Amino acid sequence: MSTTRGSSPDGEVGATGFQPSVAIARAKWLARSGRFRVRRPGTLYWRRRFPGTAEHISHARGFIRFLLADSAAAFDAAWVVGELATNAVRHSRSGSADGAFTVEVMRWGRFAQIQVTDAGGGCGPVLPRADAETVVARGEPPPESGLGLCGVGALARRFGTYRQPDGSRVVWARLPSDPFPEPAG
């Protein structure tokens, strides 16, 4: 779990004296931001729609690993898309019988942005009140689920969400990525 020195916005300090990952995630969370214009020169853009079933989440991870195969961020990005797609299938209409989710990847310079669009419905993404380290420090058992966005926040430079006019929701994460290789010749 990635942490930095300091205390959380609530004044809590983790068992190791480090800021809990929830506070780090909150600092990087940008609600209603992240809309990206592909018109930026040098931007590569890919988009793929997947059926809203658990088995297709692994296909989405493979799609990301393939697209970012020449980047050190490939496995982090695949983990992030797995978390975001899982949330889309579990917490939106994307998980219904005819549901689907869409994965978009934009890559430019030293960044890759991953976006997962769900079918809407349900509640928006919620960061947990406390991370596993803080809960364990209090003597409570760690939560079984609900910390995925904390992991996304630890890996992403920025992340956030916005709602589309049609009611669908986009959750995005911008990851550091090494630059494109220089063309030979």
C-alpha positions in Angstrom: 0.0 0.0 0.0 1.5 3.3 -1.0 1.7 5.9 1.8 3.2 9.3 2.5 4.2 10.9 5.7 1.6 13.0 7.5 -1.9 12.6 8.8 -5.2 12.2 7.0 -7.7 15.0 6.5 -9.5 13.7 9.6 -6.2 13.9 11.6 -5.8 10.1 11.7 -2.4 8.6 11.4 -1.9 5.0 10.4 -0.2 2.5 12.6 3.2 3.1 11.0 2.9 6.9 11.3 2.1 7.3 7.6 -0.9 8.9 6.0 -3.5 6.2 5.2 -4.0 5.4 1.5 -7.6 6.7 1.7 -6.3 10.2 2.3 -3.9 9.9 -0.6 -6.8 8.8 -2.8 -8.9 11.7 -1.6 -6.1 14.1 -2.5 -6.0 12.7 -6.1 -9.8 12.4 -6.6 -11.2 14.9 -9.1 -15.0 14.8 -9.2 -16.5 16.0 -12.5 -13.1 16.3 -14.1 -11.1 14.2 -16.4 -13.0 14.9 -19.6 -10.4 14.4 -22.3 -10.3 15.8 -25.8 -8.7 13.4 -28.3 -7.9 16.3 -30.6 -4.5 16.8 -28.8 -1.7 16.2 -31.4 0.2 12.9 -30.8 -2.6 11.3 -28.8 -3.4 7.6 -29.4 -7.0 6.6 -28.7 -8.6 3.2 -28.4 -12.1 2.2 -27.3 -13.8 -1.2 -26.8 -17.2 -2.3 -25.5 -17.5 -5.4 -23.3 -20.5 -7.4 -22.2 -21.2 -6.7 -18.5 -20.2 -10.1 -17.1 -17.4 -11.0 -14.7 -15.6 -13.1 -17.3 -15.2 -10.1 -19.6 -13.4 -8.2 -17.0 -10.3 -10.3 -17.7 -10.7 -9.6 -21.4 -10.7 -5.8 -20.6 -7.4 -6.3 -18.6 -5.9 -8.2 -21.6 -7.0 -5.4 -23.9 -5.1 -2.9 -21.8 -2.0 -5.0 -21.4 -1.9 -5.4 -25.2 -2.3 -1.7 -25.9 0.3 -0.7 -23.3 2.7 -3.6 -23.9 5.7 -1.3 -24.5 5.1 0.6 -21.3 6.1 0.0 -17.8 2.5 1.0 -16.8 0.9 -2.0 -18.6 0.3 -4.1 -15.5 -0.7 -1.2 -13.3 -3.2 -0.1 -16.0 -4.5 -3.6 -16.3 -5.1 -3.8 -12.6 -6.8 -0.4 -12.6 -9.1 -1.3 -15.5 -10.0 -4.6 -13.6 -11.0 -2.6 -10.5 -13.0 -0.1 -12.5 -14.7 -2.7 -14.7 -15.5 -4.8 -11.6 -17.2 -1.8 -10.0 -19.1 -1.1 -13.2 -20.5 -4.7 -13.3 -21.2 -4.9 -9.6 -22.7 -1.4 -8.9 -24.4 -0.3 -12.1 -26.8 -1.5 -14.8 -23.7 -2.8 -16.7 -24.1 -6.0 -14.7 -27.7 -6.6 -15.8 -28.5 -9.3 -18.4 -28.0 -7.1 -21.4 -25.5 -4.7 -19.7 -22.1 -3.6 -21.0 -19.2 -1.4 -20.1 -16.8 0.5 -22.3 -13.1 0.9 -21.9 -11.2 3.8 -23.4 -7.5 4.4 -23.5 -5.8 7.6 -24.4 -2.0 7.7 -24.5 0.2 10.7 -25.0 3.7 11.7 -23.9 4.3 10.4 -20.4 0.7 9.5 -19.6 -2.0 7.0 -20.3 -5.6 7.6 -19.2 -7.9 4.7 -18.7 -11.7 5.3 -18.7 -14.4 2.9 -17.9 -18.0 3.9 -18.8 -20.8 2.0 -17.1 -24.5 1.9 -17.9 -25.5 4.2 -15.0 -27.8 3.4 -12.1 -26.9 2.8 -8.6 -24.8 5.2 -6.6 -21.6 6.9 -7.7 -18.1 5.8 -6.7 -17.4 6.3 -3.0 -14.0 6.3 -1.3 -14.1 4.3 2.0 -13.9 6.3 5.3 -10.7 4.4 6.4 -8.2 2.2 4.7 -7.2 -1.3 5.8 -4.1 -0.2 7.7 -6.1 2.2 9.9 -8.8 -0.4 10.6 -6.2 -3.0 11.6 -4.5 -0.4 13.8 -7.8 0.0 15.7 -7.9 -3.8 16.3 -10.7 -4.4 13.8 -10.5 -7.0 11.0 -9.7 -5.5 7.6 -12.7 -5.2 5.2 -13.2 -7.9 2.6 -14.0 -5.4 -0.2 -14.4 -1.8 -0.8 -10.8 -0.6 -1.1 -10.3 -0.9 -4.8 -10.5 2.9 -5.4 -7.8 3.3 -2.8 -5.6 1.1 -4.9 -6.5 3.1 -8.0 -5.6 6.2 -6.2 -2.2 4.8 -5.1 -1.3 4.0 -8.7 -2.9 6.9 -10.6 -1.5 10.4 -10.9 -5.1 11.7 -10.9 -8.5 9.9 -11.0 -12.1 10.9 -10.9 -15.6 10.5 -12.3 -18.3 12.3 -14.2 -21.8 11.5 -15.3 -22.7 11.6 -19.0 -26.0 13.3 -20.2 -27.5 9.8 -20.9 -27.0 8.8 -17.2 -23.9 6.6 -17.8 -20.9 7.2 -15.5 -17.3 7.5 -16.5 -14.6 6.7 -14.0 -11.1 7.5 -15.2 -7.5 7.2 -14.0 -4.4 9.0 -15.4 -1.3 6.9 -15.0 2.3 7.8 -15.5 3.7 6.0 -18.6 7.0 6.0 -20.2 7.2 8.0 -23.5 6.8 6.5 -26.9 10.0 5.0 -28.4 11.7 7.3 -30.9 11.1 6.2 -34.5 14.1 4.4 -36.1 15.8 6.1 -39.0 
